[in-house]
């Protein structure tokens, strides 16, 4: 059995979404069988839309724009594409991880939220959660709120997969083909749109530094 810290893998090239799903499914099985360690897998995808288990077809407003996939995770429609860091998190929740108790899904999701918020602090961005709205939000001085990170997870026999997406410098216009996460009254933003010039490597380093605060 593997009980050492989770492995970190950063994919260098764009990862096709169907390949990501197959890789995660295989790793989930290996983690359950004790033949592979837990994993934090950092990827970027080519432009695409994914539908969670609660997605409404009418919220796909431009169905011919990019390829679409049924993700199997919780949540609704999400965009993935270049300039967006995807962190797929595969953990065995039958045991605790830092402050996250065993078999506590709510605490696990809360841990993901805190992880992103702490990472954003390094770039001078105040990320916040909102009751009834999944993800991490940034409030503007005029009172508007925009999502900077989305969270969608799946848990198979207590092994987590899928994870979160953090907007570093994506084309925000690509979100217009969907109603992101089913929320029409709020928009999306990114580190770049907030004036933060951060490379993907700098974001990756911040994510890894802050991981231990919540999951070690």
C-alpha positions as CSV (number, residue, x, y, z in Angstrom):
1,X,0.0,0.0,0.0
2,X,1.1,3.5,-0.7
3,X,0.9,6.0,2.1
4,X,3.6,8.5,1.1
5,X,2.6,12.0,-0.1
6,X,0.8,12.3,-3.4
7,X,2.9,12.3,-6.6
8,X,2.9,15.5,-8.6
9,X,2.9,15.3,-12.4
10,X,2.9,18.3,-14.7
11,X,1.8,17.5,-18.3
12,X,3.9,19.5,-20.8
13,X,1.6,19.3,-23.9
14,X,-2.1,19.8,-24.3
15,X,-3.9,16.7,-23.0
16,X,-7.0,15.4,-25.0
17,X,-10.0,15.2,-22.7
18,X,-10.8,11.6,-23.4
19,X,-7.2,10.7,-22.7
20,X,-7.5,12.5,-19.3
21,X,-10.6,10.6,-18.4
22,X,-9.1,7.2,-19.2
23,X,-5.9,8.0,-17.3
24,X,-7.8,9.1,-14.2
25,X,-10.0,6.0,-14.3
26,X,-7.0,3.7,-14.5
27,X,-5.3,5.6,-11.7
28,X,-8.4,5.5,-9.4
29,X,-8.4,1.7,-9.8
30,X,-4.7,1.5,-9.0
31,X,-5.0,3.7,-5.9
32,X,-7.8,1.5,-4.7
33,X,-5.7,-1.6,-5.3
34,X,-2.7,-0.1,-3.5
35,X,-0.5,-0.4,-6.6
36,X,0.0,3.3,-7.3
37,X,0.4,6.4,-5.1
38,X,-2.1,9.3,-5.0
39,X,-1.7,11.9,-7.6
40,X,-2.0,15.6,-8.3
41,X,-2.0,15.9,-12.1
42,X,-1.6,19.4,-13.6
43,X,-2.7,19.6,-17.3
44,X,-4.0,22.0,-19.9
45,X,-6.6,21.0,-22.5
46,X,-7.3,22.2,-26.0
47,X,-10.5,24.3,-26.1
48,X,-13.6,22.2,-25.1
49,X,-16.7,22.1,-23.1
50,X,-17.5,19.5,-20.4
51,X,-20.9,18.6,-19.0
52,X,-21.2,17.6,-15.4
53,X,-24.0,15.4,-14.1
54,X,-26.3,18.4,-13.5
55,X,-25.7,20.1,-16.9
56,X,-28.7,21.4,-18.8
57,X,-28.6,21.0,-22.6
58,X,-30.0,24.5,-23.1
59,X,-27.0,26.0,-21.2
60,X,-24.8,24.8,-24.1
61,X,-25.5,27.9,-26.2
62,X,-23.0,27.3,-29.0
63,X,-22.9,23.5,-29.5
64,X,-20.8,23.6,-32.7
65,X,-18.0,25.8,-31.3
66,X,-15.8,23.3,-29.5
67,X,-15.9,19.6,-28.8
68,X,-18.2,18.6,-25.9
69,X,-17.7,15.8,-23.4
70,X,-19.8,14.2,-20.6
71,X,-17.3,14.5,-17.7
72,X,-19.1,12.3,-15.2
73,X,-18.2,14.8,-12.4
74,X,-20.6,16.8,-10.4
75,X,-21.6,20.3,-11.5
76,X,-22.8,21.8,-14.8
77,X,-21.1,23.1,-18.0
78,X,-17.4,24.1,-17.8
79,X,-15.0,25.4,-20.3
80,X,-11.4,24.1,-20.5
81,X,-8.7,25.5,-22.7
82,X,-5.2,26.9,-23.1
83,X,-4.1,29.3,-20.3
84,X,-6.2,27.5,-17.8
85,X,-4.5,25.3,-15.2
86,X,-6.4,22.1,-14.5
87,X,-5.5,20.2,-11.3
88,X,-6.8,16.7,-11.2
89,X,-6.7,15.4,-7.7
90,X,-6.8,11.7,-7.0
91,X,-6.8,10.9,-3.3
92,X,-7.8,7.9,-1.1
93,X,-10.4,9.4,1.2
94,X,-10.5,6.2,3.3
95,X,-7.7,7.9,5.3
96,X,-7.3,11.5,6.5
97,X,-5.2,14.0,4.7
98,X,-3.8,16.8,6.9
99,X,-6.9,18.6,8.3
100,X,-9.2,16.6,6.0
101,X,-10.9,13.7,7.9
102,X,-11.4,10.3,6.3
103,X,-14.6,9.9,4.3
104,X,-15.6,13.5,4.6
105,X,-16.6,14.8,1.2
106,X,-17.6,18.2,2.4
107,X,-14.3,18.8,4.1
108,X,-12.5,17.6,1.0
109,X,-14.2,20.1,-1.2
110,X,-13.7,22.8,1.4
111,X,-10.0,21.9,1.3
112,X,-9.8,22.4,-2.4
113,X,-11.4,25.8,-2.0
114,X,-9.0,26.9,0.7
115,X,-6.1,25.6,-1.4
116,X,-7.0,27.8,-4.3
117,X,-7.8,30.8,-2.1
118,X,-4.4,30.5,-0.4
119,X,-2.7,30.2,-3.8
120,X,-4.4,33.3,-5.1
121,X,-3.1,35.3,-2.1
122,X,0.4,34.9,-3.4
123,X,-0.6,36.9,-6.5
124,X,-2.4,39.6,-4.5
125,X,-5.9,38.3,-5.4
126,X,-8.6,37.8,-2.8
127,X,-10.6,34.7,-3.7
128,X,-13.8,34.0,-1.9
129,X,-16.5,31.4,-1.7
130,X,-20.2,32.1,-1.9
131,X,-23.1,30.2,-0.3
132,X,-25.0,28.3,-3.0
133,X,-22.3,28.9,-5.7
134,X,-19.5,26.4,-6.2
135,X,-16.1,27.7,-7.1
136,X,-13.9,30.6,-6.2
137,X,-15.0,34.2,-6.8
138,X,-13.4,37.6,-7.0
139,X,-15.4,40.7,-6.1
140,X,-14.8,43.9,-8.0
141,X,-15.1,47.4,-6.5
142,X,-18.3,48.0,-8.4
143,X,-19.9,45.1,-6.7
144,X,-19.8,42.6,-9.5
145,X,-18.5,39.1,-8.9
146,X,-16.6,36.9,-11.3
147,X,-15.5,33.3,-11.0
148,X,-11.8,32.7,-11.3
149,X,-11.7,28.9,-10.4
150,X,-14.2,26.1,-10.9
151,X,-14.5,23.0,-8.8
152,X,-16.0,19.7,-9.9
153,X,-15.3,16.4,-8.3
154,X,-16.2,12.7,-8.5
155,X,-15.6,10.1,-5.9
156,X,-15.5,6.4,-6.8
157,X,-15.4,4.0,-3.8
158,X,-13.8,6.8,-1.8
159,X,-11.1,7.7,-4.3
160,X,-11.4,11.2,-5.7
161,X,-10.9,12.3,-9.3
162,X,-11.5,15.4,-11.4
163,X,-10.7,18.5,-9.4
164,X,-10.5,22.2,-10.2
165,X,-9.6,24.6,-13.0
166,X,-7.9,28.0,-12.3
167,X,-8.0,30.7,-15.0
168,X,-4.5,32.0,-15.4
169,X,-4.6,33.5,-18.9
170,X,-7.3,31.8,-21.0
171,X,-9.4,33.4,-23.7
172,X,-12.4,34.5,-21.6
173,X,-14.5,34.9,-24.8
174,X,-14.5,31.1,-25.1
175,X,-16.8,30.9,-22.0
176,X,-19.6,32.6,-24.0
177,X,-20.6,29.3,-25.7
178,X,-22.0,28.0,-22.4
179,X,-23.7,29.2,-19.2
180,X,-20.7,28.5,-16.9
181,X,-21.8,26.3,-14.0
182,X,-25.4,27.3,-14.8
183,X,-24.9,30.8,-13.4
184,X,-26.1,33.6,-15.8
185,X,-25.9,36.6,-13.4
186,X,-22.1,36.5,-12.9
187,X,-19.1,36.3,-15.2
188,X,-15.7,34.8,-15.3
189,X,-12.3,36.3,-14.8
190,X,-8.6,35.3,-14.8
191,X,-5.3,36.4,-13.2
192,X,-4.4,38.1,-16.5
193,X,-7.7,40.0,-16.6
194,X,-7.0,41.2,-13.0
195,X,-3.7,42.6,-14.2
196,X,-1.6,39.8,-12.7
197,X,1.2,38.7,-15.0
198,X,1.9,35.2,-13.8
199,X,3.3,32.3,-15.8
200,X,1.8,28.9,-15.6
201,X,5.0,27.7,-14.0
202,X,4.7,30.3,-11.3
203,X,1.1,29.3,-10.6
204,X,2.1,25.6,-10.5
205,X,4.8,26.4,-7.9
206,X,2.3,28.3,-5.8
207,X,-0.2,25.4,-5.9
208,X,2.5,23.0,-4.8
209,X,3.7,25.2,-2.0
210,X,0.2,25.6,-0.6
211,X,-0.9,22.0,-0.9
212,X,0.8,20.9,2.3
213,X,-1.2,23.5,4.3
214,X,-4.4,21.6,3.8
215,X,-3.6,18.0,2.5
216,X,-0.2,17.0,4.0
